[in-house]
Amino acid sequence: MMNTGRTKSWLPPYVLLMSSCFPVFLLKKNNFKENMSSPTHALVGAMSALALFSAPVLAQEPPNPNDATVYKAPEGQVPPVAPPLRKGSPLEHLANDPKYTSLAVGYKEGHTEGTDFWIAHRLIDPDGGQGWGWVRKPDQRWGNARWIALQETLGVAVAPHRHLQKAEMDANWEFKFWGKFATYKAYDPRLDEQLPVFVLEGYEVLGQAAPLTVKVGPPDRIEHRPSGASSRDNRPILSDPGVD
């Protein structure tokens, strides 16, 4: 067989088409009109434009209805906004586990080994903020506690109130918390403030405690004045003399 000296290679069609663009862009500026007047260059330019503006659109195949992992709505019913939670998933437990009216003292969840823990006091923010409550080290006073946003670890430990019928049912309860502070803060849009984030890895229920008398919120929280209040409340503006 005669060897022509050419090496056969295969490239996808779109690569060959895109490679044809380069002669057009490498034309010298001074000879642009002259080069483009050539039938060969005109053909190359047309093929380049075709390659650029007619790229194939890959259509996604519809899901296989026989696939067991694809959710199928019951016959005659409208599909829900989202498929149901999978059995055994952390979110399925949160949604379907029984809810209680109070927590069991001594109940533990997550990683509760070791002596490096925090004492936590739950409180619902009276100003409507999204903070969870306070945490402090066992050798600290509540005056040194930090007002936190709580980050749960799904599948390991979630906020204690997840097991209650209402979120406020664990107000003024205390816990041992295992975990750490995140390197970032959480933004509370309701009060326009940033809160340190405590990543919860485990906890133990200590029981109900007396309400604390420490300031609620982060140290830099601005005291919000009630609507309609004014700094002139105790200094009324007198009307002009002679005006009824």
C-alpha positions as CSV (number, residue, x, y, z in Angstrom):
1,M,0.0,0.0,0.0
2,M,1.4,3.4,-0.9
3,N,2.2,5.7,2.0
4,T,1.0,9.2,1.2
5,G,2.9,10.6,4.2
6,R,-0.3,11.9,5.8
7,T,-1.3,10.9,9.4
8,K,-4.9,10.3,10.0
9,S,-6.4,11.9,13.1
10,W,-9.9,12.3,14.4
11,L,-11.3,15.5,15.9
12,P,-14.8,16.2,16.9
13,P,-16.6,18.2,14.1
14,Y,-17.0,21.3,16.3
15,V,-13.3,21.4,17.0
16,L,-12.6,21.3,13.2
17,L,-15.1,24.0,12.6
18,M,-13.8,26.2,15.4
19,S,-10.2,25.7,14.2
20,S,-11.3,27.2,10.9
21,C,-11.9,30.5,12.6
22,F,-8.3,31.2,13.2
23,P,-7.3,32.1,9.6
24,V,-9.9,34.8,9.6
25,F,-8.6,36.4,12.8
26,L,-5.0,36.1,11.7
27,L,-5.5,38.1,8.6
28,K,-3.2,41.1,8.4
29,K,-5.0,44.4,8.9
30,N,-3.7,46.0,5.7
31,N,-4.7,43.1,3.5
32,F,-8.1,42.4,5.1
33,K,-10.2,43.5,2.1
34,E,-7.9,41.7,-0.3
35,N,-7.9,38.4,1.6
36,M,-11.6,38.4,2.2
37,S,-12.2,39.0,-1.6
38,S,-10.7,35.5,-2.1
39,P,-13.4,32.8,-2.5
40,T,-11.4,30.5,-0.2
41,H,-11.3,33.0,2.6
42,A,-15.0,33.9,2.2
43,L,-15.9,30.3,2.5
44,V,-13.7,29.9,5.6
45,G,-15.4,33.0,7.2
46,A,-18.9,31.6,6.5
47,M,-18.0,28.2,8.1
48,S,-16.5,30.0,11.1
49,A,-19.7,32.1,11.6
50,L,-21.8,28.9,11.2
51,A,-19.7,27.2,13.9
52,L,-20.0,30.1,16.3
53,F,-23.7,30.6,16.0
54,S,-25.0,27.1,15.5
55,A,-23.5,25.2,18.4
56,P,-25.5,22.1,19.2
57,V,-27.8,22.3,22.2
58,L,-27.8,19.1,24.2
59,A,-31.3,18.2,25.4
60,Q,-31.6,16.6,28.7
61,E,-33.3,13.2,28.6
62,P,-36.5,13.0,30.7
63,P,-36.3,10.7,33.8
64,N,-37.1,7.1,33.2
65,P,-40.5,6.4,34.7
66,N,-39.5,2.8,35.5
67,D,-36.6,4.0,37.7
68,A,-37.4,3.1,41.3
69,T,-35.5,6.2,42.5
70,V,-37.7,8.6,40.6
71,Y,-40.7,9.8,42.6
72,K,-44.1,9.1,41.1
73,A,-47.2,10.9,42.4
74,P,-50.2,8.6,43.3
75,E,-52.6,7.9,40.6
76,G,-55.1,10.8,40.1
77,Q,-53.3,13.2,42.4
78,V,-51.4,16.3,41.7
79,P,-47.6,15.9,42.3
80,P,-46.4,17.8,45.5
81,V,-44.1,20.8,45.3
82,A,-41.3,18.6,46.6
83,P,-41.0,14.8,46.9
84,P,-41.6,13.2,50.3
85,L,-38.6,12.8,52.7
86,R,-36.7,9.6,52.3
87,K,-37.0,7.1,55.2
88,G,-34.1,7.2,57.6
89,S,-32.9,10.7,56.5
90,P,-32.2,13.3,59.2
91,L,-34.9,15.5,57.9
92,E,-37.4,12.7,57.9
93,H,-36.7,12.2,61.6
94,L,-37.2,15.9,62.3
95,A,-40.5,15.9,60.5
96,N,-42.0,12.6,61.8
97,D,-40.5,11.9,65.2
98,P,-42.9,12.3,68.1
99,K,-43.1,15.8,69.7
100,Y,-43.1,16.2,73.5
101,T,-44.3,18.9,75.9
102,S,-41.1,18.8,77.9
103,L,-37.6,17.5,77.7
104,A,-36.3,14.5,79.7
105,V,-33.6,15.6,82.2
106,G,-30.4,13.6,81.4
107,Y,-31.3,13.0,77.8
108,K,-28.2,13.1,75.5
109,E,-27.9,13.5,71.8
110,G,-24.9,13.5,69.5
111,H,-21.3,13.5,70.7
112,T,-21.2,14.0,74.5
113,E,-17.8,12.6,75.4
114,G,-15.1,14.6,77.1
115,T,-15.0,17.4,79.6
116,D,-14.7,20.3,77.1
117,F,-18.3,21.4,77.1
118,W,-20.3,24.6,77.6
119,I,-23.2,25.5,79.8
120,A,-26.1,26.8,77.7
121,H,-29.3,28.7,78.7
122,R,-32.1,28.9,76.2
123,L,-34.2,32.1,75.8
124,I,-36.5,33.3,73.1
125,D,-35.4,36.8,72.1
126,P,-38.1,39.3,73.4
127,D,-37.1,41.7,70.6
128,G,-38.0,39.1,67.9
129,G,-34.3,38.2,67.0
130,Q,-33.2,34.8,65.9
131,G,-30.6,34.2,68.6
132,W,-30.8,30.9,70.5
133,G,-29.6,31.9,73.9
134,W,-26.4,32.1,75.9
135,V,-23.4,29.8,76.3
136,R,-20.6,30.0,78.8
137,K,-17.7,27.8,80.1
138,P,-18.4,26.0,83.4
139,D,-15.9,28.2,85.3
140,Q,-17.5,31.5,84.0
141,R,-20.3,33.6,85.3
142,W,-23.4,34.3,83.2
143,G,-22.3,37.9,82.9
144,N,-19.5,36.6,80.7
145,A,-21.8,34.4,78.6
146,R,-22.1,34.9,74.8
147,W,-25.4,35.3,73.0
148,I,-25.3,32.9,70.0
149,A,-26.9,31.7,66.9
150,L,-27.1,27.9,67.0
151,Q,-26.0,25.8,64.0
152,E,-27.3,22.3,64.1
153,T,-25.5,19.2,62.8
154,L,-28.1,17.1,61.0
155,G,-27.8,13.4,61.7
156,V,-25.7,14.1,64.8
157,A,-27.4,16.7,67.0
158,V,-30.2,19.2,66.4
159,A,-31.6,22.0,68.6
160,P,-33.3,20.6,71.7
161,H,-36.6,22.3,70.8
162,R,-36.9,20.2,67.7
163,H,-38.2,17.5,69.9
164,L,-40.9,19.7,71.4
165,Q,-44.4,20.6,70.2
166,K,-43.5,24.3,70.2
167,A,-40.1,26.1,69.9
168,E,-40.6,28.2,73.0
169,M,-41.2,25.2,75.3
170,D,-37.5,24.9,76.3
171,A,-37.2,28.6,77.3
172,N,-35.1,29.0,80.4
173,W,-33.9,25.4,80.3
174,E,-30.2,24.7,80.6
175,F,-28.0,22.2,78.8
176,K,-24.5,21.0,78.4
177,F,-23.3,21.8,74.9
178,W,-20.5,20.1,73.1
179,G,-19.2,21.8,70.0
180,K,-17.2,24.8,68.9
181,F,-17.6,28.4,67.6
182,A,-17.5,28.9,63.9
183,T,-15.1,31.2,62.2
184,Y,-18.0,33.2,60.7
185,K,-21.0,35.0,62.1
186,A,-24.7,34.8,61.3
187,Y,-26.7,37.8,60.2
188,D,-30.0,38.5,61.9
189,P,-32.0,40.6,59.4
190,R,-34.8,41.3,62.0
191,L,-32.5,43.3,64.2
192,D,-29.7,44.1,61.8
193,E,-27.0,42.5,63.9
194,Q,-24.4,39.7,63.6
195,L,-24.2,36.8,66.0
196,P,-21.4,34.4,66.8
197,V,-22.3,30.9,65.6
198,F,-22.0,27.9,67.9
199,V,-21.8,24.6,65.9
200,L,-23.7,22.0,68.0
201,E,-22.2,18.5,68.1
202,G,-24.0,17.1,71.1
203,Y,-25.9,18.1,74.2
204,E,-27.3,16.9,77.5
205,V,-30.4,18.2,79.2
206,L,-29.8,19.7,82.6
207,G,-33.3,20.9,83.4
208,Q,-35.3,24.0,83.9
209,A,-33.6,27.0,85.5
210,A,-34.5,30.5,86.8
211,P,-34.6,33.3,84.2
212,L,-31.3,35.2,83.9
213,T,-31.0,38.9,84.5
214,V,-28.2,39.5,81.9
215,K,-28.7,41.6,78.8
216,V,-30.3,39.8,75.9
217,G,-28.4,40.0,72.6
218,P,-24.8,40.7,71.5
219,P,-22.9,43.4,73.4
220,D,-23.3,45.9,70.6
221,R,-27.1,45.6,70.3
222,I,-28.8,48.9,69.9
223,E,-31.7,49.4,72.2
224,H,-34.7,49.8,69.9
225,R,-37.1,52.5,70.9
226,P,-40.8,51.6,70.8
227,S,-42.6,52.9,67.8
228,G,-43.9,56.5,68.2
229,A,-41.5,57.2,71.1
230,S,-39.5,60.4,71.0
231,S,-36.6,61.9,72.8
232,R,-38.9,64.8,73.6
233,D,-41.4,62.7,75.6
234,N,-40.5,64.4,78.8
235,R,-40.0,67.8,77.2
236,P,-43.2,68.7,75.4
237,I,-43.1,71.4,72.7
238,L,-45.1,74.4,73.8
239,S,-47.4,76.1,71.3
240,D,-46.8,79.7,70.3
241,P,-48.3,82.4,72.6
242,G,-51.7,83.4,71.4
243,V,-52.4,80.3,69.5
244,D,-55.3,78.2,70.7
